[in-house]
Amino acid sequence: MTIPVVSRRTFQLGAAALAFSLLATGCGATGGSGDNGPVTLRFAWWGNEYLNAQTGKVIAAFEASHPNIKIKAEPGEWSSYWDKLATKTAANDAPDVIQMDQKYIAEYGGRGALMDLSKQGGIDTSKLDKEALASGQYDGAQYGLSTGRNAYVLMANTKVFEAA
C-alpha cells in the first residue's frame, strides 16, 4: 500500500483550515465563558492511522499558536463514525468541531445540531470559493466550511484498449 506524502503547502493549508474552523466554532466550547480563559474543544473526524497522525501534527501546531485552546482529539473510522456522532448528538454530547460530509449538513443543521457560522462575528468568508462555501450551507445558514474538494475521474490505459 502506498501512503501519500503530504506536501508542506498542503499541510499548512490543512493547518490553516483547522485553525479557521476551530476558531469559528470556539463559542460553544467547554471551559470558556466568554472570558478568554483556557478552553478545550472536542474535535471529531474519521480517517486511518496516517490521517490521524497528520491531524495530530496540525492540532499540535494549532495549540502551539493558541496556548489557551486545547484540542481533545476524537478520531474515528468511517464505518462507525456516523453512528457514534448520531448517538452523541442525540445525547446532547456532540463534539465542538466535527468533520461533516456534505450530505449530512441539511440533516444535522436542520435539526439545530450545528451552529450557524454566519451569525458568529469575525468569520471572513469573502476569499473562499463560493461553490465550496455553498457546500456548507442549508436553508440560508452557513453550517460548515469546506476543507477540501474531491473530483471524480476516469483513467484508462489507452495501450490496453488499443490492444483489445
C-alpha positions as CSV (number, residue, x, y, z in Angstrom):
1,M,0.0,0.0,0.0
2,T,1.4,3.4,-0.9
3,I,0.9,6.1,1.6
4,P,0.6,9.6,0.1
5,V,3.1,12.2,1.2
6,V,1.5,15.5,2.3
7,S,3.4,18.4,1.0
8,R,4.4,21.3,3.2
9,R,1.9,23.5,1.4
10,T,-0.9,21.0,1.8
11,F,-0.1,20.6,5.5
12,Q,0.0,24.4,6.0
13,L,-3.3,24.8,4.2
14,G,-4.8,22.0,6.3
15,A,-3.5,23.6,9.5
16,A,-5.0,26.9,8.4
17,A,-8.3,25.3,7.6
18,L,-8.3,23.6,11.0
19,A,-7.4,26.8,12.8
20,F,-10.1,28.7,11.0
21,S,-12.7,26.1,11.7
22,L,-11.7,25.8,15.4
23,L,-11.8,29.5,15.9
24,A,-15.1,29.7,14.2
25,T,-16.7,27.2,16.5
26,G,-15.0,28.1,19.7
27,C,-18.0,30.0,21.0
28,G,-19.7,26.8,22.3
29,A,-16.7,25.1,23.7
30,T,-16.3,23.8,27.2
31,G,-14.4,25.8,29.8
32,G,-14.9,29.1,28.0
33,S,-17.5,31.5,29.4
34,G,-16.6,34.4,27.2
35,D,-13.7,35.4,29.5
36,N,-10.9,34.5,27.0
37,G,-9.6,32.0,29.6
38,P,-8.5,28.4,28.8
39,V,-10.8,26.5,26.6
40,T,-11.0,22.8,25.5
41,L,-12.5,22.0,22.1
42,R,-13.5,18.4,21.2
43,F,-12.7,17.7,17.6
44,A,-14.0,14.6,15.8
45,W,-13.0,13.2,12.4
46,W,-12.8,10.0,10.5
47,G,-9.7,8.5,9.0
48,N,-6.9,6.0,9.1
49,E,-3.7,5.9,11.1
50,Y,-1.9,8.1,8.6
51,L,-4.6,10.8,8.7
52,N,-4.8,10.6,12.4
53,A,-1.1,11.2,12.7
54,Q,-1.2,14.1,10.3
55,T,-4.2,15.6,12.1
56,G,-2.3,15.2,15.4
57,K,0.5,17.4,13.9
58,V,-2.0,20.0,12.8
59,I,-3.6,20.0,16.3
60,A,-0.1,20.4,17.9
61,A,0.7,23.3,15.6
62,F,-2.7,24.9,16.4
63,E,-2.3,24.5,20.1
64,A,1.2,26.0,19.9
65,S,-0.1,29.1,18.3
66,H,-3.2,29.3,20.5
67,P,-1.9,28.4,24.0
68,N,-5.3,29.0,25.7
69,I,-7.0,26.5,23.4
70,K,-6.6,22.7,24.0
71,I,-8.0,20.2,21.5
72,K,-9.4,16.9,22.6
73,A,-9.0,14.6,19.6
74,E,-11.7,12.1,18.9
75,P,-10.7,10.2,15.8
76,G,-12.9,7.5,14.4
77,E,-13.3,5.1,11.5
78,W,-15.7,5.8,8.7
79,S,-17.6,2.6,9.4
80,S,-18.6,3.6,12.9
81,Y,-18.2,7.4,12.8
82,W,-21.8,8.3,11.8
83,D,-23.5,6.0,14.3
84,K,-21.3,7.4,17.1
85,L,-21.9,11.0,16.0
86,A,-25.7,10.4,15.9
87,T,-25.6,8.9,19.4
88,K,-23.5,11.7,20.8
89,T,-25.7,14.3,19.1
90,A,-28.9,12.7,20.4
91,A,-27.4,12.8,24.0
92,N,-26.5,16.5,23.5
93,D,-22.8,15.5,23.8
94,A,-21.6,16.2,20.2
95,P,-18.0,17.4,19.8
96,D,-17.4,21.1,19.3
97,V,-15.8,20.7,15.9
98,I,-16.8,17.8,13.6
99,Q,-15.8,16.5,10.2
100,M,-19.1,16.5,8.4
101,D,-19.9,15.0,5.0
102,Q,-21.8,17.4,2.8
103,K,-24.7,15.0,2.5
104,Y,-25.4,15.4,6.3
105,I,-25.3,19.2,6.5
106,A,-29.1,19.5,5.9
107,E,-29.9,16.7,8.4
108,Y,-27.8,18.0,11.3
109,G,-28.2,21.7,10.5
110,G,-32.0,21.3,10.0
111,R,-32.5,19.9,13.5
112,G,-30.4,22.5,15.2
113,A,-27.3,20.3,15.9
114,L,-24.9,22.6,14.0
115,M,-24.0,26.2,14.8
116,D,-24.9,28.8,12.1
117,L,-21.4,30.2,11.5
118,S,-22.8,33.2,9.6
119,K,-24.2,34.5,12.9
120,Q,-20.7,34.4,14.5
121,G,-18.7,37.5,14.4
122,G,-15.2,37.7,12.9
123,I,-15.5,35.0,10.2
124,D,-14.5,36.4,6.9
125,T,-15.5,34.1,4.1
126,S,-15.1,36.7,1.3
127,K,-12.0,35.0,-0.1
128,L,-13.4,31.5,-0.1
129,D,-14.7,29.8,-3.3
130,K,-18.4,30.5,-3.5
131,E,-19.2,26.9,-4.5
132,A,-17.1,25.5,-1.7
133,L,-18.8,27.9,0.7
134,A,-22.2,26.8,-0.6
135,S,-21.4,23.2,0.2
136,G,-21.7,24.0,3.9
137,Q,-25.0,25.9,3.6
138,Y,-28.5,24.8,4.3
139,D,-31.7,26.9,4.4
140,G,-29.8,30.2,4.4
141,A,-27.4,29.2,7.2
142,Q,-23.7,28.5,7.0
143,Y,-23.2,25.3,9.0
144,G,-19.8,24.2,7.6
145,L,-16.7,25.4,5.9
146,S,-15.2,23.1,3.3
147,T,-11.7,21.9,4.0
148,G,-11.3,20.2,0.6
149,R,-12.9,19.1,-2.5
150,N,-12.9,15.9,-4.5
151,A,-13.2,15.3,-8.2
152,Y,-14.4,12.1,-9.8
153,V,-12.1,11.0,-12.6
154,L,-11.9,8.1,-15.0
155,M,-8.5,7.0,-16.1
156,A,-7.8,4.5,-18.8
157,N,-4.7,2.8,-20.2
158,T,-5.1,3.6,-23.9
159,K,-2.5,1.0,-24.8
160,V,-4.6,-1.8,-23.3
161,F,-7.7,-0.5,-25.1
162,E,-5.8,-0.4,-28.4
163,A,-4.6,-3.9,-27.9
164,A,-8.0,-5.3,-27.2
